[in-house]
Amino acid sequence: MRATFVLGLLLLGVASACSREPASGTVQAALPHRRIEGTRVELSAPRGFEPSEAVQGLVRSDARAKIGVFELPAPFAETAPDPTQWSDEEVRLVRWEAVRVAEVEARLYHLERRGGGGERRSWMLVGGDAQESLVMVAECDNELAAELEQPLRECLLGARWRRDVAPVISFELQPGADLVLVRDDGAVHVYAPRGTPSPLPEGTPFLLVAQVSSSSAEGLEAACRERLEGALGAAGTRLRAVESSVAVASAGRKAWEVVASVENGLLAWITLVPVGDGALVLQGQCRATQREPYLAAFRAAATSLVLE
């Protein structure tokens, strides 16, 4: 995964999520560290920020400010943009800092971005090691930068990355085709075609399995579609059309499956399996031209799912 691709993807994802959040007007004291849903990252929210429903992270929607949190199965050396070779025309690098966050090497980039209705300030922190990376992007309207820069900086630098956290839900499954387990860090399981290099090249078919907390959406179908739209929003892409949305059986219980076409010629599949107070999300993606055999492989994973 190229650093320039990560930069564009994450900035677009955070910016688009900001525009979708309804204004809440909520102002609250700084919060203790709490886990960001869908990640192993814990943040102490700046005053006025609360969990976002549109993207993994925090939002202060009245101020059009957002913090997005992403974990990537790629080495730090490949995800962190080289500041000496910065060439993005829409995002200007103001300065950068070498820092340490959550006991790993990191860089904090101070950025300015034009377009999308005005100038915006962003702070992107990229950290990690030889196996995986943590990327956090904070963004706000330019006129709010003086007020929010220090709280946002403290939030990013104070992040906790709980890579030792084991999953509460244990499971086994057997995906079809040539999909094999390529990442198992306790919180996220990733399956990809046998022999695929690491990090996964763009466009590689993959199946991701993760544990999530319960949704505020009413009904299983609404919760499943909410997860799909949230994942696409985090990646800065959009759903084009839902091909099917049906109840299915997985792990001996009622689950919900959605198949959709998304931008860039991709096919997305997601199945939400309720477990206790939360759920397991099985999410697959491949190029539309690879529908066969991978859609069948994704469905085989859901059918074979066994909870331990």
PASEBA-1860 file (N, C-alpha, C; in nm, 3 decimals):
! residues 308
1> MRATFVLG> 0.085/-0.119/0.000/0.000/0.000/0.000/0.088/0.124/0.000 ~ 0.072/0.210/-0.096/0.158/0.326/-0.111/0.118/0.436/-0.013 ~ 0.218/0.513/0.033/0.191/0.621/0.128/0.100/0.726/0.067 ~ 0.119/0.758/-0.061/0.034/0.860/-0.124/-0.110/0.812/-0.133 ~ -0.130/0.684/-0.156/-0.265/0.628/-0.159/-0.331/0.641/-0.022 ~ -0.255/0.610/0.084/-0.307/0.620/0.220/-0.348/0.763/0.251 ~ -0.263/0.860/0.215/-0.293/1.000/0.242/-0.423/1.042/0.177 ~ -0.437/1.017/0.048/-0.557/1.059/-0.022/-0.680/0.988/0.029
9> LLLLGVAS> -0.669/0.859/0.055/-0.782/0.781/0.102/-0.833/0.831/0.235 ~ -0.742/0.855/0.329/-0.784/0.892/0.463/-0.836/1.034/0.470 ~ -0.772/1.127/0.402/-0.822/1.264/0.405/-0.959/1.274/0.342 ~ -0.982/1.203/0.233/-1.114/1.203/0.171/-1.217/1.140/0.263 ~ -1.179/1.031/0.329/-1.273/0.963/0.417/-1.315/1.050/0.533 ~ -1.220/1.119/0.597/-1.253/1.203/0.712/-1.334/1.323/0.668 ~ -1.296/1.386/0.556/-1.367/1.505/0.511/-1.511/1.473/0.474 ~ -1.532/1.362/0.403/-1.668/1.329/0.362/-1.752/1.293/0.482
17> ACSREPAS> -1.693/1.228/0.582/-1.769/1.193/0.702/-1.810/1.317/0.779 ~ -1.725/1.420/0.779/-1.762/1.544/0.848/-1.890/1.601/0.791 ~ -1.903/1.600/0.661/-2.018/1.663/0.598/-2.146/1.585/0.621 ~ -2.136/1.457/0.661/-2.255/1.376/0.680/-2.308/1.381/0.822 ~ -2.228/1.426/0.919/-2.271/1.422/1.057/-2.374/1.531/1.085 ~ -2.483/1.499/1.155/-2.577/1.603/1.196/-2.519/1.685/1.309 ~ -2.556/1.812/1.316/-2.506/1.897/1.424/-2.570/1.857/1.555 ~ -2.489/1.848/1.659/-2.542/1.810/1.789/-2.537/1.924/1.889
25> GTVQAALP> -2.437/2.012/1.876/-2.424/2.123/1.968/-2.378/2.080/2.106 ~ -2.339/1.953/2.122/-2.300/1.903/2.253/-2.162/1.953/2.292 ~ -2.148/2.002/2.413/-2.019/2.041/2.467/-2.000/1.966/2.597 ~ -1.887/1.898/2.611/-1.864/1.818/2.729/-1.719/1.827/2.770 ~ -1.690/1.785/2.892/-1.553/1.786/2.941/-1.472/1.679/2.870 ~ -1.338/1.694/2.874/-1.251/1.594/2.814/-1.280/1.458/2.876 ~ -1.284/1.355/2.793/-1.321/1.223/2.839/-1.198/1.140/2.872 ~ -1.213/1.039/2.960/-1.103/0.944/2.980/-1.084/0.862/2.854
33> HRRIEGTR> -0.974/0.789/2.847/-0.949/0.707/2.729/-1.062/0.606/2.710 ~ -1.110/0.594/2.587/-1.210/0.493/2.554/-1.177/0.436/2.417 ~ -1.212/0.308/2.399/-1.178/0.241/2.274/-1.263/0.294/2.159 ~ -1.199/0.316/2.045/-1.270/0.355/1.924/-1.326/0.229/1.861 ~ -1.456/0.227/1.843/-1.524/0.107/1.793/-1.461/0.057/1.664 ~ -1.440/-0.075/1.658/-1.384/-0.136/1.539/-1.233/-0.133/1.533 ~ -1.168/-0.081/1.638/-1.022/-0.073/1.641/-0.971/-0.119/1.777 ~ -0.839/-0.124/1.790/-0.775/-0.152/1.919/-0.716/-0.024/1.977
41> VELSAPRG> -0.765/0.089/1.929/-0.711/0.220/1.969/-0.802/0.284/2.073 ~ -0.740/0.345/2.174/-0.813/0.419/2.276/-0.769/0.565/2.271 ~ -0.866/0.656/2.273/-0.838/0.799/2.269/-0.906/0.870/2.385 ~ -0.843/0.977/2.432/-0.906/1.068/2.526/-0.965/1.181/2.444 ~ -1.096/1.187/2.435/-1.162/1.281/2.345/-1.142/1.425/2.391 ~ -1.109/1.516/2.298/-1.107/1.659/2.334/-1.247/1.705/2.376 ~ -1.254/1.814/2.447/-1.383/1.865/2.492/-1.475/1.890/2.373 ~ -1.598/1.842/2.383/-1.696/1.863/2.278/-1.699/1.754/2.172
49> FEPSEAVQ> -1.608/1.658/2.180/-1.605/1.549/2.082/-1.676/1.426/2.138 ~ -1.737/1.351/2.050/-1.809/1.230/2.090/-1.792/1.125/1.981 ~ -1.823/0.997/2.011/-1.808/0.892/1.910/-1.889/0.922/1.785 ~ -1.830/0.892/1.670/-1.895/0.915/1.542/-1.965/0.789/1.494 ~ -2.080/0.806/1.430/-2.152/0.693/1.371/-2.119/0.678/1.223 ~ -2.049/0.777/1.165/-2.022/0.775/1.021/-1.887/0.715/0.988 ~ -1.793/0.720/1.081/-1.659/0.671/1.055/-1.596/0.634/1.188 ~ -1.499/0.543/1.188/-1.431/0.506/1.311/-1.358/0.628/1.367
57> GLVRSDAR> -1.401/0.676/1.482/-1.334/0.791/1.540/-1.427/0.878/1.622 ~ -1.395/1.008/1.628/-1.467/1.105/1.709/-1.510/1.222/1.623 ~ -1.616/1.292/1.667/-1.667/1.405/1.590/-1.710/1.517/1.682 ~ -1.685/1.641/1.640/-1.748/1.758/1.701/-1.820/1.826/1.586 ~ -1.941/1.780/1.559/-2.009/1.815/1.435/-2.049/1.962/1.427 ~ -2.071/2.028/1.541/-2.108/2.169/1.534/-1.992/2.253/1.482 ~ -1.870/2.203/1.497/-1.752/2.276/1.451/-1.692/2.215/1.324 ~ -1.760/2.116/1.265/-1.707/2.046/1.148/-1.565/2.000/1.173
65> AKIGVFEL> -1.549/1.928/1.282/-1.418/1.873/1.318/-1.432/1.723/1.339 ~ -1.329/1.649/1.303/-1.337/1.503/1.303/-1.200/1.443/1.332 ~ -1.201/1.328/1.399/-1.080/1.248/1.416/-1.112/1.108/1.365 ~ -1.044/1.064/1.261/-1.063/0.930/1.207/-0.948/0.840/1.248 ~ -0.978/0.714/1.279/-0.879/0.618/1.327/-0.880/0.495/1.237 ~ -0.762/0.455/1.191/-0.751/0.344/1.097/-0.631/0.256/1.134 ~ -0.649/0.126/1.126/-0.539/0.031/1.143/-0.517/-0.038/1.009 ~ -0.392/-0.045/0.966/-0.361/-0.099/0.834/-0.260/-0.214/0.845
73> PAPFAETA> -0.284/-0.324/0.772/-0.189/-0.437/0.774/-0.071/-0.412/0.681 ~ 0.001/-0.302/0.706/0.114/-0.264/0.621/0.222/-0.201/0.709 ~ 0.349/-0.219/0.674/0.458/-0.164/0.756/0.457/-0.012/0.760 ~ 0.508/0.042/0.870/0.519/0.187/0.887/0.599/0.249/0.773 ~ 0.704/0.183/0.729/0.790/0.239/0.624/0.715/0.259/0.493 ~ 0.606/0.185/0.472/0.531/0.197/0.347/0.410/0.288/0.360 ~ 0.358/0.307/0.480/0.239/0.390/0.496/0.271/0.535/0.528 ~ 0.388/0.562/0.587/0.424/0.698/0.625/0.481/0.773/0.504
81> PDPTQWSD> 0.413/0.878/0.456/0.466/0.954/0.342/0.602/1.014/0.372 ~ 0.690/1.015/0.273/0.822/1.076/0.286/0.806/1.227/0.274 ~ 0.832/1.303/0.381/0.811/1.448/0.375/0.901/1.519/0.276 ~ 1.013/1.458/0.239/1.104/1.522/0.142/1.057/1.505/-0.001 ~ 0.955/1.420/-0.021/0.904/1.395/-0.156/0.754/1.422/-0.164 ~ 0.709/1.516/-0.083/0.566/1.549/-0.081/0.527/1.615/-0.213 ~ 0.425/1.561/-0.281/0.390/1.613/-0.413/0.240/1.631/-0.432 ~ 0.162/1.616/-0.327/0.017/1.629/-0.340/-0.020/1.775/-0.365
89> EEVRLVRW> -0.093/1.802/-0.474/-0.126/1.939/-0.511/-0.241/1.995/-0.429 ~ -0.328/1.911/-0.377/-0.444/1.959/-0.301/-0.417/1.967/-0.152 ~ -0.318/1.895/-0.105/-0.285/1.893/0.037/-0.143/1.944/0.055 ~ -0.127/2.058/0.123/0.006/2.117/0.142/0.063/2.076/0.277 ~ 0.186/2.029/0.275/0.256/1.994/0.398/0.315/2.120/0.459 ~ 0.264/2.159/0.577/0.315/2.278/0.647/0.444/2.244/0.720 ~ 0.441/2.137/0.796/0.560/2.087/0.865/0.531/1.947/0.916 ~ 0.632/1.880/0.968/0.611/1.747/1.024/0.703/1.727/1.143
97> EAVRVAEV> 0.666/1.633/1.230/0.743/1.602/1.350/0.766/1.452/1.359 ~ 0.885/1.413/1.402/0.912/1.274/1.437/0.874/1.256/1.583 ~ 0.784/1.164/1.613/0.733/1.145/1.749/0.726/0.995/1.778 ~ 0.689/0.963/1.901/0.657/0.825/1.939/0.518/0.824/2.000 ~ 0.437/0.730/1.956/0.300/0.717/2.004/0.273/0.571/2.033 ~ 0.217/0.543/2.148/0.182/0.406/2.186/0.302/0.313/2.169 ~ 0.420/0.363/2.203/0.545/0.285/2.203/0.592/0.245/2.064 ~ 0.549/0.317/1.960/0.599/0.290/1.826/0.646/0.421/1.761
105> EARLYHLE> 0.733/0.408/1.662/0.780/0.523/1.585/0.664/0.584/1.509 ~ 0.662/0.717/1.498/0.551/0.783/1.430/0.595/0.916/1.372 ~ 0.513/0.967/1.280/0.530/1.102/1.225/0.397/1.175/1.234 ~ 0.405/1.303/1.272/0.286/1.387/1.278/0.299/1.494/1.170 ~ 0.208/1.488/1.071/0.211/1.581/0.959/0.109/1.693/0.982 ~ 0.152/1.818/0.969/0.064/1.934/0.978/0.029/1.974/0.835 ~ -0.100/1.973/0.800/-0.141/1.986/0.661/-0.245/2.096/0.642 ~ -0.251/2.149/0.521/-0.356/2.240/0.478/-0.417/2.184/0.351
113> RRGGGGER> -0.550/2.185/0.344/-0.618/2.129/0.228/-0.719/2.229/0.175 ~ -0.721/2.247/0.043/-0.816/2.337/-0.022/-0.920/2.256/-0.097 ~ -1.037/2.316/-0.114/-1.145/2.249/-0.186/-1.251/2.200/-0.091 ~ -1.361/2.150/-0.148/-1.470/2.098/-0.066/-1.540/2.204/0.016 ~ -1.546/2.326/-0.035/-1.620/2.430/0.036/-1.535/2.521/0.122 ~ -1.403/2.515/0.111/-1.318/2.605/0.188/-1.189/2.539/0.230 ~ -1.104/2.618/0.297/-0.976/2.566/0.344/-0.996/2.492/0.476 ~ -0.919/2.385/0.492/-0.927/2.306/0.614/-0.786/2.274/0.662
121> RSWMLVGG> -0.773/2.259/0.793/-0.647/2.218/0.853/-0.657/2.073/0.896 ~ -0.550/1.999/0.875/-0.548/1.858/0.911/-0.418/1.824/0.982 ~ -0.428/1.724/1.068/-0.311/1.669/1.135/-0.319/1.518/1.117 ~ -0.221/1.462/1.049/-0.221/1.318/1.023/-0.104/1.254/1.097 ~ -0.136/1.159/1.183/-0.033/1.085/1.256/-0.026/0.945/1.199 ~ 0.094/0.905/1.158/0.117/0.770/1.106/0.225/0.705/1.191 ~ 0.194/0.592/1.250/0.290/0.521/1.333/0.281/0.372/1.307 ~ 0.379/0.298/1.358/0.373/0.154/1.341/0.508/0.088/1.349
129> DAQESLVM> 0.512/-0.036/1.302/0.636/-0.113/1.304/0.650/-0.187/1.171 ~ 0.722/-0.296/1.171/0.747/-0.368/1.046/0.627/-0.450/0.999 ~ 0.525/-0.465/1.084/0.410/-0.548/1.048/0.283/-0.467/1.018 ~ 0.257/-0.362/1.093/0.130/-0.292/1.079/0.145/-0.145/1.114 ~ 0.042/-0.069/1.078/0.046/0.076/1.099/-0.083/0.126/1.161 ~ -0.069/0.235/1.233/-0.181/0.309/1.289/-0.183/0.446/1.222 ~ -0.299/0.484/1.168/-0.313/0.614/1.103/-0.432/0.686/1.167 ~ -0.409/0.809/1.213/-0.516/0.891/1.269/-0.513/1.027/1.200
137> VAECDNEL> -0.630/1.072/1.158/-0.641/1.200/1.087/-0.741/1.288/1.160 ~ -0.694/1.405/1.205/-0.781/1.505/1.266/-0.795/1.620/1.169 ~ -0.916/1.674/1.155/-0.939/1.780/1.057/-1.045/1.876/1.110 ~ -1.029/2.005/1.076/-1.128/2.105/1.115/-1.125/2.220/1.016 ~ -1.227/2.307/1.022/-1.228/2.427/0.941/-1.107/2.513/0.976 ~ -1.055/2.584/0.877/-0.933/2.661/0.895/-0.944/2.764/1.007 ~ -1.061/2.829/1.019/-1.076/2.934/1.120/-1.079/2.878/1.262 ~ -1.092/2.747/1.277/-1.094/2.685/1.410/-0.959/2.626/1.449
145> AAELEQPL> -0.861/2.637/1.359/-0.732/2.572/1.382/-0.663/2.623/1.508 ~ -0.667/2.755/1.531/-0.599/2.810/1.648/-0.657/2.754/1.778 ~ -0.788/2.733/1.779/-0.855/2.682/1.899/-0.833/2.532/1.917 ~ -0.833/2.457/1.807/-0.835/2.311/1.818/-0.700/2.243/1.799 ~ -0.601/2.314/1.748/-0.474/2.247/1.718/-0.415/2.177/1.840 ~ -0.406/2.246/1.953/-0.344/2.185/2.070/-0.426/2.069/2.125 ~ -0.560/2.082/2.143/-0.638/1.967/2.190/-0.630/1.847/2.096 ~ -0.632/1.872/1.965/-0.626/1.762/1.870/-0.488/1.696/1.873
153> RECLLGAR> -0.384/1.777/1.884/-0.248/1.723/1.890/-0.231/1.636/2.015 ~ -0.281/1.683/2.128/-0.271/1.606/2.252/-0.349/1.476/2.242 ~ -0.464/1.481/2.176/-0.545/1.360/2.159/-0.469/1.256/2.077 ~ -0.410/1.298/1.965/-0.338/1.204/1.879/-0.215/1.148/1.948 ~ -0.137/1.235/2.012/-0.014/1.190/2.075/-0.040/1.106/2.200 ~ -0.159/1.119/2.258/-0.192/1.042/2.378/-0.263/0.911/2.349 ~ -0.271/0.872/2.222/-0.342/0.750/2.184/-0.278/0.626/2.247 ~ -0.362/0.532/2.280/-0.318/0.400/2.327/-0.355/0.297/2.221
161> WRRDVAPV> -0.259/0.215/2.184/-0.282/0.112/2.081/-0.271/-0.023/2.148 ~ -0.385/-0.083/2.180/-0.389/-0.205/2.259/-0.374/-0.328/2.171 ~ -0.253/-0.349/2.122/-0.231/-0.463/2.033/-0.227/-0.596/2.108 ~ -0.231/-0.590/2.240/-0.232/-0.712/2.320/-0.374/-0.760/2.351 ~ -0.474/-0.684/2.307/-0.613/-0.718/2.340/-0.658/-0.841/2.261 ~ -0.708/-0.940/2.330/-0.758/-1.061/2.265/-0.907/-1.046/2.237 ~ -0.958/-1.112/2.133/-1.100/-1.102/2.102/-1.186/-1.171/2.207 ~ -1.300/-1.114/2.233/-1.394/-1.175/2.326/-1.463/-1.294/2.260
169> ISFELQPG> -1.487/-1.283/2.131/-1.555/-1.388/2.056/-1.452/-1.474/1.984 ~ -1.450/-1.603/2.015/-1.361/-1.697/1.946/-1.443/-1.771/1.840 ~ -1.383/-1.796/1.725/-1.458/-1.859/1.617/-1.364/-1.935/1.525 ~ -1.425/-2.018/1.442/-1.356/-2.086/1.333/-1.441/-2.074/1.208 ~ -1.376/-2.066/1.093/-1.449/-2.066/0.966/-1.358/-2.116/0.855 ~ -1.420/-2.155/0.745/-1.346/-2.207/0.630/-1.394/-2.135/0.504 ~ -1.326/-2.027/0.465/-1.365/-1.960/0.341/-1.331/-2.047/0.221 ~ -1.401/-2.025/0.112/-1.376/-2.104/-0.007/-1.267/-2.044/-0.093
177> ADLVLVRD> -1.261/-2.090/-0.219/-1.162/-2.046/-0.317/-1.022/-2.065/-0.260 ~ -0.933/-1.967/-0.283/-0.795/-1.979/-0.237/-0.766/-1.888/-0.119 ~ -0.870/-1.848/-0.044/-0.851/-1.756/0.067/-0.791/-1.827/0.188 ~ -0.684/-1.770/0.241/-0.619/-1.823/0.361/-0.595/-1.709/0.459 ~ -0.577/-1.743/0.585/-0.554/-1.642/0.688/-0.417/-1.579/0.668 ~ -0.414/-1.445/0.654/-0.287/-1.374/0.637/-0.259/-1.278/0.752 ~ -0.359/-1.254/0.836/-0.339/-1.167/0.952/-0.433/-1.208/1.063 ~ -0.377/-1.225/1.182/-0.456/-1.256/1.301/-0.390/-1.187/1.418
185> DGAVHVYA> -0.440/-1.068/1.454/-0.381/-0.995/1.565/-0.472/-0.994/1.687 ~ -0.571/-1.083/1.687/-0.662/-1.090/1.800/-0.787/-1.007/1.781 ~ -0.774/-0.891/1.720/-0.890/-0.803/1.700/-0.944/-0.813/1.559 ~ -0.856/-0.839/1.464/-0.895/-0.842/1.323/-0.833/-0.965/1.257 ~ -0.914/-1.037/1.181/-0.865/-1.150/1.102/-0.884/-1.115/0.955 ~ -0.779/-1.132/0.876/-0.784/-1.101/0.734/-0.746/-1.225/0.654 ~ -0.828/-1.258/0.555/-0.803/-1.370/0.465/-0.781/-1.314/0.324 ~ -0.685/-1.369/0.253/-0.653/-1.324/0.117/-0.607/-1.445/0.036
193> PRGTPSPL> -0.598/-1.431/-0.097/-0.555/-1.544/-0.179/-0.417/-1.596/-0.137 ~ -0.402/-1.726/-0.140/-0.275/-1.789/-0.103/-0.161/-1.732/-0.188 ~ -0.051/-1.698/-0.122/0.065/-1.646/-0.193/0.063/-1.496/-0.214 ~ -0.040/-1.426/-0.165/-0.046/-1.281/-0.180/0.063/-1.216/-0.095 ~ 0.142/-1.123/-0.152/0.247/-1.058/-0.073/0.188/-0.965/0.033 ~ 0.269/-0.932/0.131/0.229/-0.836/0.234/0.314/-0.711/0.220 ~ 0.252/-0.592/0.223/0.110/-0.565/0.239/0.029/-0.604/0.115 ~ -0.101/-0.618/0.132/-0.187/-0.658/0.022/-0.186/-0.553/-0.088
201> PEGTPFLL> -0.159/-0.591/-0.211/-0.167/-0.495/-0.322/-0.311/-0.444/-0.338 ~ -0.324/-0.323/-0.389/-0.456/-0.266/-0.411/-0.536/-0.355/-0.505 ~ -0.665/-0.372/-0.474/-0.752/-0.453/-0.558/-0.750/-0.600/-0.525 ~ -0.667/-0.642/-0.427/-0.662/-0.782/-0.389/-0.792/-0.825/-0.321 ~ -0.852/-0.936/-0.361/-0.970/-0.985/-0.290/-0.934/-1.014/-0.144 ~ -1.023/-0.981/-0.052/-0.995/-1.011/0.088/-1.125/-1.033/0.163 ~ -1.112/-1.103/0.275/-1.222/-1.123/0.369/-1.173/-1.079/0.505 ~ -1.245/-0.989/0.569/-1.209/-0.937/0.700/-1.316/-0.978/0.800
209> VAQVSSSS> -1.273/-1.027/0.916/-1.365/-1.065/1.023/-1.328/-0.988/1.148 ~ -1.423/-0.916/1.205/-1.396/-0.835/1.324/-1.516/-0.835/1.416 ~ -1.489/-0.815/1.544/-1.594/-0.805/1.643/-1.633/-0.659/1.661 ~ -1.763/-0.631/1.670/-1.811/-0.494/1.688/-1.914/-0.492/1.800 ~ -1.935/-0.373/1.854/-2.036/-0.357/1.958/-2.174/-0.348/1.894 ~ -2.277/-0.347/1.977/-2.413/-0.341/1.925/-2.438/-0.208/1.854 ~ -2.530/-0.209/1.760/-2.563/-0.090/1.682/-2.689/-0.025/1.736 ~ -2.699/0.106/1.716/-2.820/0.178/1.756/-2.929/0.168/1.649
217> AEGLEAAC> -2.894/0.112/1.533/-2.992/0.098/1.425/-3.101/0.000/1.465 ~ -3.221/0.023/1.416/-3.334/-0.063/1.448/-3.341/-0.178/1.348 ~ -3.321/-0.299/1.397/-3.331/-0.416/1.312/-3.198/-0.461/1.257 ~ -3.190/-0.589/1.226/-3.066/-0.650/1.180/-3.025/-0.597/1.042 ~ -3.121/-0.580/0.953/-3.088/-0.530/0.819/-3.031/-0.389/0.826 ~ -3.094/-0.302/0.904/-3.046/-0.164/0.916/-2.906/-0.160/0.977 ~ -2.881/-0.246/1.076/-2.749/-0.250/1.138/-2.643/-0.298/1.040 ~ -2.679/-0.396/0.957/-2.585/-0.449/0.858/-2.550/-0.343/0.755
225> RERLEGAL> -2.650/-0.273/0.704/-2.625/-0.169/0.604/-2.548/-0.052/0.665 ~ -2.573/-0.023/0.793/-2.499/0.083/0.860/-2.351/0.049/0.866 ~ -2.319/-0.078/0.896/-2.179/-0.120/0.901/-2.114/-0.109/0.763 ~ -2.185/-0.149/0.660/-2.130/-0.142/0.525/-2.103/0.003/0.486 ~ -2.200/0.090/0.506/-2.184/0.230/0.467/-2.074/0.297/0.550 ~ -2.062/0.259/0.678/-1.955/0.314/0.760/-1.818/0.273/0.711 ~ -1.805/0.145/0.671/-1.676/0.096/0.620/-1.639/0.166/0.490 ~ -1.737/0.184/0.402/-1.710/0.252/0.276/-1.675/0.399/0.300
233> GAAGTRLR> -1.746/0.462/0.394/-1.716/0.601/0.425/-1.576/0.618/0.480 ~ -1.532/0.522/0.564/-1.397/0.529/0.620/-1.292/0.518/0.512 ~ -1.325/0.446/0.404/-1.230/0.428/0.294/-1.243/0.536/0.188 ~ -1.335/0.631/0.209/-1.349/0.740/0.114/-1.414/0.700/-0.017 ~ -1.493/0.592/-0.017/-1.561/0.549/-0.138/-1.710/0.542/-0.112 ~ -1.788/0.523/-0.218/-1.933/0.527/-0.203/-2.000/0.405/-0.263 ~ -2.115/0.373/-0.206/-2.197/0.263/-0.255/-2.270/0.309/-0.381 ~ -2.269/0.226/-0.484/-2.341/0.258/-0.606/-2.481/0.197/-0.606
241> AVESSVAV> -2.491/0.069/-0.572/-2.622/0.004/-0.572/-2.618/-0.121/-0.486 ~ -2.727/-0.144/-0.412/-2.741/-0.267/-0.335/-2.800/-0.374/-0.426 ~ -2.727/-0.483/-0.444/-2.774/-0.590/-0.531/-2.869/-0.684/-0.458 ~ -2.841/-0.709/-0.331/-2.930/-0.796/-0.253/-2.913/-0.765/-0.105 ~ -3.020/-0.785/-0.029/-3.018/-0.764/0.115/-3.115/-0.865/0.175 ~ -3.059/-0.973/0.233/-3.143/-1.086/0.273/-3.099/-1.143/0.408 ~ -3.194/-1.206/0.476/-3.163/-1.280/0.598/-3.097/-1.412/0.560 ~ -2.994/-1.450/0.636/-2.923/-1.575/0.612/-2.899/-1.644/0.746
249> ASAGRKAW> -2.853/-1.768/0.741/-2.817/-1.841/0.862/-2.666/-1.850/0.872 ~ -2.613/-1.820/0.991/-2.469/-1.831/1.015/-2.448/-1.862/1.162 ~ -2.362/-1.958/1.190/-2.332/-1.999/1.328/-2.459/-2.040/1.403 ~ -2.555/-2.098/1.331/-2.676/-2.146/1.395/-2.772/-2.037/1.439 ~ -2.759/-1.919/1.383/-2.848/-1.809/1.421/-2.880/-1.723/1.300 ~ -2.982/-1.639/1.315/-3.020/-1.551/1.205/-2.917/-1.440/1.190 ~ -2.871/-1.421/1.068/-2.777/-1.314/1.036/-2.832/-1.237/0.917 ~ -2.758/-1.135/0.873/-2.805/-1.057/0.758/-2.690/-1.036/0.661
257> EVVASVEN> -2.721/-1.052/0.532/-2.620/-1.037/0.426/-2.661/-0.926/0.329 ~ -2.563/-0.843/0.293/-2.582/-0.740/0.191/-2.472/-0.753/0.087 ~ -2.511/-0.752/-0.040/-2.416/-0.750/-0.151/-2.439/-0.621/-0.228 ~ -2.331/-0.548/-0.256/-2.346/-0.417/-0.320/-2.231/-0.391/-0.416 ~ -2.259/-0.312/-0.518/-2.154/-0.263/-0.606/-2.113/-0.126/-0.555 ~ -1.982/-0.100/-0.556/-1.930/0.027/-0.507/-1.842/0.089/-0.614 ~ -1.790/0.207/-0.583/-1.707/0.279/-0.679/-1.583/0.199/-0.717 ~ -1.522/0.238/-0.827/-1.396/0.180/-0.874/-1.409/0.034/-0.918
265> GLLAWITL> -1.531/-0.005/-0.957/-1.550/-0.139/-1.010/-1.536/-0.250/-0.909 ~ -1.572/-0.223/-0.783/-1.557/-0.321/-0.677/-1.691/-0.378/-0.634 ~ -1.686/-0.500/-0.583/-1.803/-0.567/-0.527/-1.781/-0.582/-0.377 ~ -1.878/-0.541/-0.297/-1.868/-0.551/-0.152/-1.973/-0.648/-0.100 ~ -1.932/-0.730/-0.004/-2.021/-0.827/0.060/-2.004/-0.814/0.210 ~ -2.112/-0.817/0.285/-2.102/-0.808/0.430/-2.211/-0.893/0.493 ~ -2.174/-0.964/0.599/-2.271/-1.040/0.677/-2.252/-1.005/0.824 ~ -2.361/-0.971/0.890/-2.360/-0.933/1.031/-2.422/-1.046/1.111
273> VPVGDGAL> -2.344/-1.101/1.206/-2.389/-1.214/1.287/-2.400/-1.170/1.432 ~ -2.521/-1.157/1.488/-2.536/-1.114/1.628/-2.474/-1.216/1.723 ~ -2.396/-1.166/1.820/-2.335/-1.252/1.921/-2.336/-1.175/2.053 ~ -2.411/-1.224/2.151/-2.416/-1.157/2.280/-2.465/-1.014/2.267 ~ -2.389/-0.921/2.327/-2.426/-0.779/2.320/-2.370/-0.711/2.196 ~ -2.298/-0.785/2.112/-2.239/-0.726/1.993/-2.264/-0.812/1.871 ~ -2.163/-0.821/1.785/-2.178/-0.898/1.662/-2.042/-0.926/1.601 ~ -2.039/-1.026/1.515/-1.924/-1.048/1.427/-1.960/-0.992/1.290
281> VLQGQCRA> -1.869/-0.916/1.233/-1.887/-0.866/1.098/-1.791/-0.940/1.006 ~ -1.846/-1.000/0.902/-1.766/-1.063/0.797/-1.780/-0.974/0.675 ~ -1.670/-0.918/0.629/-1.675/-0.824/0.518/-1.578/-0.866/0.409 ~ -1.630/-0.887/0.289/-1.547/-0.927/0.176/-1.550/-0.824/0.066 ~ -1.442/-0.818/-0.008/-1.436/-0.724/-0.121/-1.350/-0.783/-0.232 ~ -1.393/-0.762/-0.355/-1.317/-0.805/-0.471/-1.357/-0.718/-0.589 ~ -1.286/-0.729/-0.697/-1.326/-0.659/-0.818/-1.454/-0.724/-0.872 ~ -1.539/-0.643/-0.934/-1.664/-0.697/-0.988/-1.639/-0.809/-1.087
289> TQREPYLA> -1.528/-0.802/-1.158/-1.494/-0.906/-1.255/-1.450/-1.035/-1.188 ~ -1.428/-1.031/-1.055/-1.387/-1.150/-0.981/-1.501/-1.205/-0.895 ~ -1.623/-1.166/-0.929/-1.740/-1.213/-0.853/-1.734/-1.364/-0.830 ~ -1.702/-1.435/-0.935/-1.677/-1.578/-0.921/-1.527/-1.600/-0.931 ~ -1.466/-1.664/-0.832/-1.529/-1.746/-0.728/-1.543/-1.678/-0.592 ~ -1.513/-1.546/-0.579/-1.497/-1.491/-0.445/-1.629/-1.466/-0.371 ~ -1.736/-1.431/-0.440/-1.862/-1.415/-0.369/-1.903/-1.547/-0.305 ~ -1.885/-1.656/-0.377/-1.914/-1.788/-0.320/-1.821/-1.819/-0.204
297> AFRAAATS> -1.695/-1.775/-0.213/-1.599/-1.799/-0.104/-1.638/-1.722/0.021 ~ -1.683/-1.598/0.005/-1.727/-1.518/0.120/-1.847/-1.586/0.187 ~ -1.940/-1.631/0.106/-2.060/-1.694/0.162/-2.025/-1.826/0.230 ~ -1.925/-1.896/0.179/-1.881/-2.020/0.243/-1.827/-1.992/0.382 ~ -1.761/-1.877/0.399/-1.708/-1.841/0.530/-1.822/-1.823/0.630 ~ -1.928/-1.754/0.589/-2.042/-1.731/0.679/-2.113/-1.862/0.710 ~ -2.127/-1.948/0.610/-2.196/-2.075/0.630/-2.119/-2.167/0.724 ~ -1.985/-2.162/0.716/-1.902/-2.252/0.797/-1.869/-2.195/0.935
305> LVLE> -1.910/-2.073/0.964/-1.875/-2.008/1.090/-1.923/-2.089/1.210 ~ -1.830/-2.115/1.302/-1.861/-2.185/1.427/-1.810/-2.100/1.542 ~ -1.896/-2.068/1.637/-1.856/-1.991/1.755/-1.809/-2.087/1.863 ~ -1.695/-2.056/1.924/-1.638/-2.146/2.024/-1.675/-2.104/2.166
END
